[in-house]
Structure formats: structure tokens, C-alpha cells
Amino acid sequence: MYRRSLAALAFAIGLALVVAGAPTTTASSHREAPLAAADPQNDATDLYAFVSPDAPDTVTLLSNWIPFQEPAGGPNFYPWAEGTNYDIHIDNDGNALPDIVYRWEFTNNYKTTDTFLYNIGPVNSLADPNLNFTQTYKLTRIAGGRNEVLVNNAIVAPSHVGAASMPNYQKLRDEAVVNFTGRTGKSFAGQADDSFFLDLRVFDLLYGANLKEVGADTLTGFNVNSFGIQVPKNDLAEQNDAGRNPIIGVWTTAERPSMQVRGADGSQRLTGSMVQVSRLGMPLVNELVVPVGSKDLFNASKPSGDAAFLPKVQDPELFKLLQKLYNLTPPATPRADLVSVFLTGVDGLNKPADVKPSEQMRLNMSIAPNPSPNRLGVLADDKAGFPNGRRLTDDVVDIELRVVAGALGGVKTDLGDGVDTNELSFGRSFPYLALPHSGSEPRPGALKSTSTETRRGDNGGGGSQGNRGGSQGNEQAGATQDDDDGLPVGLVAGGLGVVVLVAVVAALVVRRRRTA
């Protein structure tokens, strides 16, 4: 869910152009509502639920937050919000109420506040004293009136500051995967590459005004924060029996104190009752179905009250706009096909018995993982994929475009945005997410300085600057090396010297204080 798309009309026009024969795309759940856009720490971007491919007796649930993270965005980078309940909810009987809640609560920890540095030297483990800022978290399972702490004081994988600061980020990621206490399962919290892939240039007058701006993953190079669990199927099923009760509904939320009070001394205090400020189940629902005047209301709502949004699904505004603009004949209303995908589950696939319509991501845990997953999921007869849960490789933009156009009713269409895969490969074990992009490797489009100013120590000659993007060594398209435009050697050397000097001084300060 994800870079929250243009608003309803822009997206509608974009989709109309696709239907008319031109390629198009949609948006994600990032910044989808006015209040969410102003509160990125509590902005859910994507939710994933799938049977674990390498451990098929378990289910993996992943929840992504804090969109559009520029990897070099220091000095504070991207911590989770303190005082916030980040939740994944499970409805295992179809009544639109949570039967199980997994809750993450985060705490900030500084080794010293007398430095501006996130880390004061190379970080080789999560417990490294050079990692000045860390976050820890408590994970609680709430079910049947009982609160069970599964993980306590686990360390969050930090923001990927850069290669000099974190020379082996994979090791930090591995250390951030921890086992439950007293129960089978694994947990993870930390930074990752943004796993949502699509072309977002709809904002530039609908793909450059002449549709020349399509087919590029415009989220390339951005990171998100993610938390997730891998748990036995029976732990999620009604009566702990996944064999008899394999279908679950999943959604993620954040709730925080209703009031934030800032003092004249720079302090901050959170007070008041807890209020839900973000909600995400199926991708793109709040973007495409809910009108802008109700988007913040939807984020604060519960699935049990989703009857209020049912008319928007049965007779979507999107198709009214399409018909008006292009004289297209939309599928008949009320749209029972959209109700099944977004509110009840699909008959014979992931619809619970006696289900109460509500917006959730529904997963049939009895369907085994596909060793060769198809990006189009159920539309390509791959029943282990979206809309039966959601895998990291599922192309939900293309799938939802085709479903909205009537694919489940037999309409033949190849709608899509030209972006079929993520820019980085996903992992083969939990948490499966690609590693975050490194702060030392500039994103595409921000690779080279255009300054021609002569600096002290620069004789006018330019040293070449290697341009690479992606924390895992992916070369970015369009990156070049140019001896005339590279950074001056003297400036680079001087800059490195300043960084090293600052790091040394900070380290000495810390050591002296410890021995004082």
C-alpha cells in the first residue's frame, strides 16, 4: 500500500487511459490520507501474508511503515515512534473482530546525547558500542484475554548509514531475527528495501502528458521500516486447528496517544487516550475506493464497521469516471466480484463460512507455496498468490487493475504499469525482505554534483566518481563516470579527514566519560 497515489480522479483517468489502450499504473499505500502524510512514523505502506516457502508449516506476516526513506537521510535517520502500538490483527472466524493481536512497542536508547552521530565508528554487531542510537522492542501476543510477551528488549536492525559505518549489514540483519520465548516462532524489526514496485509518474501530468514516462520502478532506491513474524499455522487458526479452520483475515494498525504536547525547552509529551491513526489490509483500498473526505476516517475505523464503505465497492466512483470520460461500458453493478476480493474472500479460495463483509487480507493457509510463483497470482491460476494473501513478488498493481476491469467476470485484459518485479531480489528465508539501500550509495537521479566551483586544494582536475545504487551492488541505469565532473580529489580527501576526525573525537569523549 504505498505511495499513495494521485487521488481518485487522477488515478481514474490513468486507468481509463490504460483501458483505452495505453500503458498505465496506480499508486501505493504510502501517504494515502491527509493525516497519514503528516505523520510518516505511523504510516503503514504494505502488508504481506503468505505460507512460508521454506517452512510450509508456518505463515509469515510482514508489515511495512515509514515510506520514501532516503538512505542517506541522517543524522536521525528513521526510527519507529515511541508510545505507539504497532499491531497485526488476526480474524480467524470471519466475524470482522480480532481474535489474535501481535503488538510491537519500541523504545529509544542513546549511549550518549553529546554527539550528532548515529554511530561513532564502524558497527559490526547490534551490540557494538559504536552504535550510538538503538531501538529495542517488546512483542506481545494478545488473545483470549491474555497478554503473552514473546520477545522483550530485542534490538531493531538500524538504518543502513553506509558502507563505512556498517561494512556487513547482512550480519546486522541476521542478528535482528530473534526467536520467541516460550513459544515457537520468529520475529524481526528493522529497515529494508521498499518491497512495493510500480511506476508513480502519474503525478507528472499523467506520465509526462504523452505517456512517455512509464515502465520504471519509481520507488527504486527508497527504504522502509518493517516488522514481522513467522509462526506455526495452528497459532493463527481458530481453535488452534489449521487443518479444520485454515482461513484467516489479517490487517495492520497503529494507535498512539491522542495528544502531543511540546514544551518551550524542546521536550515532548504524549498524553490522552490511545487512538487508531493507520489501518491497512488489502492494498490500494483506501487509495481507490475511499473518497478523500473519508480517508482519515477509514484509517481510524475497525473492520466491523466496514458496512459504511460497502456502496463504494459495489458501485465504485472509478467506473463512473471511466464511463463519463471514455464512454466505456463497465461491468454490471453492484460489483459482486469486487466485494469478494476486497470484503469477503473469493468463493472456493479464501472465503470463510458465515463471513461478515469487512476489508481484510484473507489467506487460506491450506494452499501450499508455489515453487515457481506467478506474479499475477490467482489470475494466472497460482492460488498461493494474491488475492489469497500477498507474497512479496505478487504484482498487485497489475492484478488489481485487471480485477477492477472485470477479470474475475471473464473480461480479457492485459492492463499493467510496465513494472513487473522489484529492483532487488528478495531473500530465501525469513524475513525475506531485500536488504536496505546503503546511505553511501546515492539513489538514481542524485548521483553527480553539477558544481563547477574551484575549491581549495583543487587544481581544476576532476577525479572520477564511481556511481552505483542499491545496497547490494546493483548498478543504476544511466549512471556514468566522468573525469571532468567528478568530485575533486582534495575535497574528497578533506571530507573524509573531517569525518574521521569527528568520529575519533566523539569516541574519545565517550571513552573519557565512561572512565570519569
Rosetta blueprint (number, residue, H / E / L):
1 M L
2 Y L
3 R L
4 R E
5 S L
6 L L
7 A L
8 A H
9 L H
10 A H
11 F H
12 A H
13 I H
14 G H
15 L H
16 A H
17 L H
18 V H
19 V H
20 A L
21 G L
22 A L
23 P L
24 T L
25 T L
26 T L
27 A L
28 S E
29 S L
30 H L
31 R L
32 E L
33 A L
34 P H
35 L H
36 A H
37 A H
38 A L
39 D L
40 P H
41 Q H
42 N H
43 D L
44 A E
45 T E
46 D E
47 L E
48 Y E
49 A E
50 F E
51 V E
52 S L
53 P L
54 D L
55 A L
56 P L
57 D L
58 T E
59 V E
60 T E
61 L E
62 L E
63 S E
64 N E
65 W E
66 I E
67 P E
68 F E
69 Q E
70 E L
71 P L
72 A L
73 G L
74 G L
75 P L
76 N L
77 F L
78 Y L
79 P L
80 W L
81 A L
82 E E
83 G L
84 T L
85 N E
86 Y E
87 D E
88 I E
89 H E
90 I E
91 D E
92 N L
93 D L
94 G L
95 N L
96 A L
97 L L
98 P L
99 D L
100 I E
101 V E
102 Y E
103 R E
104 W E
105 E E
106 F E
107 T E
108 N E
109 N E
110 Y E
111 K L
112 T L
113 T L
114 D L
115 T L
116 F L
117 L L
118 Y L
119 N E
120 I L
121 G L
122 P L
123 V L
124 N L
125 S L
126 L L
127 A L
128 D L
129 P L
130 N L
131 L E
132 N L
133 F E
134 T E
135 Q E
136 T E
137 Y E
138 K E
139 L E
140 T E
141 R E
142 I E
143 A E
144 G L
145 G L
146 R E
147 N E
148 E E
149 V E
150 L E
151 V E
152 N E
153 N E
154 A E
155 I E
156 V L
157 A E
158 P L
159 S L
160 H L
161 V L
162 G L
163 A L
164 A L
165 S L
166 M L
167 P L
168 N L
169 Y H
170 Q H
171 K H
172 L H
173 R H
174 D H
175 E H
176 A L
177 V L
178 V E
179 N E
180 F L
181 T L
182 G L
183 R L
184 T L
185 G L
186 K E
187 S E
188 F E
189 A E
190 G E
191 Q E
192 A E
193 D E
194 D L
195 S L
196 F L
197 F L
198 L L
199 D L
200 L L
201 R H
202 V H
203 F H
204 D L
205 L H
206 L H
207 Y H
208 G H
209 A H
210 N H
211 L H
212 K L
213 E L
214 V L
215 G L
216 A L
217 D L
218 T L
219 L L
220 T L
221 G L
222 F L
223 N E
224 V E
225 N E
226 S E
227 F E
228 G E
229 I E
230 Q E
231 V E
232 P E
233 K H
234 N H
235 D H
236 L L
237 A L
238 E H
239 Q H
240 N H
241 D L
242 A L
243 G L
244 R L
245 N L
246 P L
247 I E
248 I E
249 G E
250 V E
251 W E
252 T E
253 T E
254 A E
255 E E
256 R E
257 P E
258 S E
259 M E
260 Q E
261 V E
262 R E
263 G L
264 A L
265 D L
266 G L
267 S L
268 Q E
269 R E
270 L E
271 T E
272 G E
273 S E
274 M E
275 V E
276 Q E
277 V E
278 S E
279 R E
280 L E
281 G L
282 M L
283 P L
284 L L
285 V H
286 N H
287 E H
288 L H
289 V L
290 V L
291 P L
292 V H
293 G H
294 S H
295 K H
296 D H
297 L H
298 F H
299 N H
300 A H
301 S L
302 K L
303 P H
304 S H
305 G H
306 D H
307 A H
308 A H
309 F H
310 L H
311 P H
312 K H
313 V H
314 Q H
315 D L
316 P L
317 E H
318 L H
319 F H
320 K H
321 L H
322 L H
323 Q H
324 K H
325 L H
326 Y H
327 N L
328 L L
329 T L
330 P L
331 P L
332 A L
333 T L
334 P L
335 R L
336 A H
337 D H
338 L H
339 V H
340 S H
341 V H
342 F H
343 L H
344 T H
345 G L
346 V L
347 D L
348 G L
349 L L
350 N L
351 K L
352 P L
353 A L
354 D L
355 V L
356 K L
357 P L
358 S L
359 E L
360 Q L
361 M E
362 R E
363 L E
364 N E
365 M L
366 S L
367 I L
368 A L
369 P L
370 N L
371 P L
372 S L
373 P L
374 N L
375 R L
376 L L
377 G H
378 V H
379 L H
380 A H
381 D L
382 D L
383 K L
384 A L
385 G L
386 F L
387 P L
388 N L
389 G L
390 R E
391 R L
392 L L
393 T L
394 D L
395 D L
396 V H
397 V H
398 D H
399 I H
400 E H
401 L H
402 R H
403 V H
404 V H
405 A L
406 G L
407 A H
408 L H
409 G H
410 G L
411 V L
412 K L
413 T L
414 D L
415 L L
416 G L
417 D L
418 G L
419 V L
420 D L
421 T L
422 N L
423 E L
424 L L
425 S L
426 F L
427 G L
428 R L
429 S L
430 F L
431 P L
432 Y L
433 L L
434 A L
435 L L
436 P L
437 H L
438 S L
439 G L
440 S L
441 E L
442 P L
443 R L
444 P L
445 G L
446 A L
447 L L
448 K L
449 S L
450 T L
451 S L
452 T L
453 E L
454 T L
455 R L
456 R L
457 G L
458 D L
459 N L
460 G L
461 G L
462 G L
463 G L
464 S L
465 Q L
466 G L
467 N L
468 R L
469 G L
470 G L
471 S L
472 Q L
473 G L
474 N L
475 E L
476 Q L
477 A L
478 G L
479 A L
480 T L
481 Q L
482 D L
483 D L
484 D L
485 D L
486 G L
487 L L
488 P L
489 V H
490 G H
491 L H
492 V H
493 A H
494 G H
495 G H
496 L H
497 G H
498 V H
499 V H
500 V H
501 L H
502 V H
503 A H
504 V H
505 V H
506 A H
507 A H
508 L H
509 V H
510 V H
511 R H
512 R H
513 R H
514 R H
515 T H
516 A L
